[in-house]
Amino acid sequence: MGILSWIVVGLLAGWLAGLVVKGGGYGCIGDIIVGVIGGLLGGWIASYFFHMGDPMSGINLPSILIAFVGAVIFVVILRLLSGKRA
């Protein structure tokens, strides 16, 4: 997956995770970073635990959902570590 598609999927996933997890987002750049890290985390979880061959395969719904789940997990971990409460 190219860098532009990682940024687009990361932006969508980070923005959605910011909406779902209470407490607001991290701004445009922060949401992209959270989404890209969430995509990496979600891709690792999907391949390791669910044995998916190529979970992040471009700008499509499965990739966005996997990145979204990873971003939500990442945001929850960040909020637990930082002590911010909703």
C-alpha positions in Angstrom: 0.0 0.0 0.0 1.4 3.4 -1.0 2.2 6.2 1.4 -0.8 8.3 0.0 -3.2 5.5 0.7 -1.8 5.0 4.2 -2.4 8.7 4.9 -6.0 8.6 3.5 -6.9 5.4 5.4 -5.1 6.8 8.5 -7.0 10.1 8.3 -10.4 8.3 8.0 -9.6 5.8 10.7 -8.2 8.4 13.1 -11.1 10.7 12.5 -13.6 7.9 13.1 -11.8 6.7 16.2 -11.8 10.3 17.6 -15.6 10.4 17.1 -16.2 7.0 18.7 -13.9 7.3 21.7 -15.2 10.2 23.9 -12.9 13.1 24.6 -12.4 14.6 21.1 -9.8 14.0 18.5 -6.2 15.0 18.2 -6.5 17.5 15.3 -5.9 16.8 11.7 -2.2 15.8 11.9 -2.8 13.9 15.2 -5.7 12.0 13.7 -3.6 11.0 10.7 -0.8 9.8 13.0 -3.2 7.9 15.3 -4.9 6.4 12.2 -1.6 5.2 10.6 -0.4 3.7 13.9 -3.9 2.2 14.3 -3.6 0.8 10.8 -0.3 -0.8 11.7 -1.7 -2.2 15.0 -5.0 -3.3 13.4 -3.1 -5.0 10.5 -0.8 -6.8 12.9 -3.8 -8.0 15.0 -5.6 -9.1 11.9 -2.6 -11.0 10.5 -1.4 -12.5 13.8 -4.7 -13.5 15.5 -7.0 -14.0 12.5 -4.4 -15.2 9.9 -5.3 -12.7 7.2 -2.8 -12.6 4.4 -2.8 -8.9 3.5 -5.2 -7.1 5.8 -4.2 -3.6 4.6 -4.5 -3.7 0.8 -5.5 -0.2 -0.3 -8.2 2.3 0.2 -11.2 0.0 0.7 -13.7 -0.8 3.4 -11.9 -3.7 5.0 -8.7 -1.7 5.3 -10.5 1.2 6.8 -12.3 -1.0 9.3 -9.1 -2.8 10.3 -7.3 0.6 10.7 -10.4 2.0 12.6 -10.3 -0.9 15.1 -6.6 -0.5 15.6 -7.0 3.3 16.0 -9.7 2.8 18.6 -7.5 0.4 20.5 -4.6 2.8 20.2 -6.6 5.9 21.4 -7.9 3.9 24.4 -4.3 2.9 25.3 -3.2 6.6 24.9 -6.0 7.9 27.1 -5.3 5.2 29.7 -1.6 6.1 29.8 -2.1 9.9 29.8 -4.8 9.7 32.5 -7.4 11.7 30.5 -10.9 10.8 31.3 -14.0 11.3 29.2 
